């Protein structure tokens, strides 16, 4: 049984006692990482890392020690080492800033639980509620101009300027149920996929035809009209598929 005196509370752990999980799938762009470093440097605050006692049983891949040296996952690192489950970029930012310790929550979990957390902790999230998002940005923008904010926030200066001047009827926004009977305006979901030239021609022809069937809609931008047209095409396919399956 592992020692659990750190379990479920924030502890201060030496940076050189933290090792990266070899299968961490999360990556951050250089731009966003620079913003993370600036935020920690400016405020001194960050969300505690989530770690576990470094496993001593055989494993695959390698750990990455703070000095950059790779260590086989099956190696016995000895007592006092902790494997990072969530917070690899915060760990790297703290190292870059010359910090000697990191705040972390220690969870006593096995390999299967660690894999599940690696796959979910950096990916599960909700949608921004428009009114609250804009209120935050407007408050920040009153005190700090967009260019400086862009060095700290995920958005660019142009995105911040656009968001703070958004009209309520913007087509990049949708109304969605909150689950408790209320409605909230949130940012629309992007769909990104890649097609070859022939596929693009077919898709654009289909969207053009579908847009002509959807005349009378209130959408103002081409993107919004394409969203309505694509939904129309999809609904038509689903109805045809339903008829086919029912033998009609």
N, C-alpha and C positions, 0 to 999 in steps of 0.2 A: 504494500500500500504506500503510495507516494505521500510525502510530507505535505500537509495542506494548511500550514499556518498562514499562507498568503491568500487562501481561497476566498474569492468573491469580495475582496476589498482592494482599494487602490493602494499599491505599494510602489516604492521608489526602487528601481532595479538598475544596477550598473549597466551602461551601454555595452560594455565589453562582455556582458553575460547574456546578451540577447543574440539569437541567431535567426536568420530568415528561414521560413519553411521552403523546401525545395520546389514545391508544387504550387506556390502562390500564383494565381492566374491574373491578378490585377495589375494593370499598368497605367501610369499617369503620364500625360504629355509633359514635355520640358517646360512649357508655358505655365501649366497648372502647378507643377512641382515648384517652380520659382515663386508662385503666389503663396503656396503653402509655407515655404521657408520664410517669406516676408511676413506672413501673418504670425507665425510663431515668434519670429525675431521681434516683431512690433509689440505683441501683447504678452508674450511669455506663456500663453495658454494654448492648450491643445487637448483633444479628446484622448483619454488614456488608451494605451495599446491593450489588445487582448492577447494574452500569451498562455502557454502551458509549460509545465516542467519538460525540458528536452527529453524526448524518448530515448531509452537505452536499448530497446529491442531492435533487431535488424530491420532496416528499411531500405528504400531505394532513393537514388538521387544524392544530392549533396546539400549541406548547410552552407551558408555564407557567413563567415565570421566578420566582425566589425572592421578588421583590417583588410577585408577583401579575399582572404584565403578560403578556398573551398575545403569542406570537410565532409567525408562520407557520412551519409545519414545513419549508417550502422555503427559509427564510432561512438564510444562511450565518452561523452564530453565531461562527465563528472558532475558532482552535485553543484547546484547553484546556477546552472545554465537554463535558459528559457527559450522556447521556440515561439516565434511570432505567428499568430493566427490572423490578426487584423491590426493594421497599422504599420505596414512595411515602409510606406512613404514617410510617415511621421518619424519613424526610427531613422531613416536616411537623412531627413531634414535636421533632426536633432544632432546627428553625427556631424553634418556639415557645419552646424552652428557651434560645434565644439562642446556640446553638453556632455557631461559625464554620466548622467542618470536619466532615466525615462520613467514617467508615471505609467503604471500598467495594472490591469486586473488579471489575476492568475486564475485560470479555470483548469481543474483536474479532469481532463478528457482523454479518451482513447483516440486511436488513429482514424476510426470511422467517423466519430463526432468531429474531429478536426477537419476531415475532408468536406463534410457537410457545411461546416462553418466557413471554410475557404470558398466554397461555391456560392454562399448566400450573403455573408456579412457585407460585402462590397457591392451587392447587386440588388438587394431588396429595398424598395423605396416607394414613396407615394408620388402624387402630382402636386405641383405648386398651385395653391388657390390664388387666383388672380388678384383679388382685392388686397389680400395680406402681403403677397409678393410685391405689388406695386407700392403699398404703404411703406414697406421696409426700404425699398430702393429710393423712394422720394425723400424719406427722412434722411437717409445717408447722403443723397445728392444735394440736399440743402446745406449740409455742413462740408461736403467734400465734392469737388468737381469730378466728372465722369472719368477723365483720364487717370486720376489718382485712384479712384475706386476700382478701375479695371485691373490695377496691379494687385488687388487683394481679392476681388470677387471672380467667380468663374466666367462672368460675362465680359465682353469687350466694351470699350467706351461707346461705340456706336450702338451696341445692343442695350446698354444702360440708358442712353439717351432716348432710344426708341421705346423702351419699356416704360419709362417715366412719362412719356407723352402719349401712351396708348389710348385710343378711344374705346369705349365699351363695346362698339360693334365690330371690332377688328376680327377678321376672318381666321386668324391663327388661334382664336379662343373658342372654346365650346362650353356648353352648360352640361353639367354632369350631376347625377344624384349622389348624395353623400352616404346613402344607406340608412339614414334615419328620417327619410321623407323630405329632406331639404335639398335645395339645389345650390350648386357652387359653380362659378365660372373658373375654368382652369385652362391651361395651355393645351392646344391640340397635340395629339401624338404624331410624331414623324414616322414615316415608313421609308426605308432606304433599301433599294435593291439595284442591281446592275444588269443591263441587257445588251445584246449585240445590236448591230445596225438594223437587221431584218426584224428582230423582235420590237425594237423601238418604233419602226415604221408601222407595224401591226397595232401596237398599243396606242400610238398617237391617232391612228385612223379610228380605232374603236372609241377612244375618248372623245374625239370630235363628233362622232355619230351620237354618242350617249349625251354629250352636252346639248345637242340640238333637241333631244327628247326631254331635257330638263329645263327648258325655257320657262321663265317665270319665277325661278328661284332668286333669292335675295343676295346670293354670294357676289362679292365685288371683284375679287382678285382671281387670276387664272388658277392659282393653286387651290383656292376654295372651290372653284367650278370643277376642276379636275377631281377633287375629293368626292363631290356629289356624283360626278359621272362614273367614277370608279365604283362607288357604292351601288349605283344603278346597275352596272354591268355584273357585279358580284351577286346582287340579289336576283337578277335575271338568271344567272347560271345556277344558283341554288334552287330556284323554283323549277328549272328544267331538270335538274338532277333529282329533285324530289318526285317529279312526275315519272321520271324514268324508273326510279326504284319502286314506285307504287304500281308500275305496269300500265299507267295511263297512256 
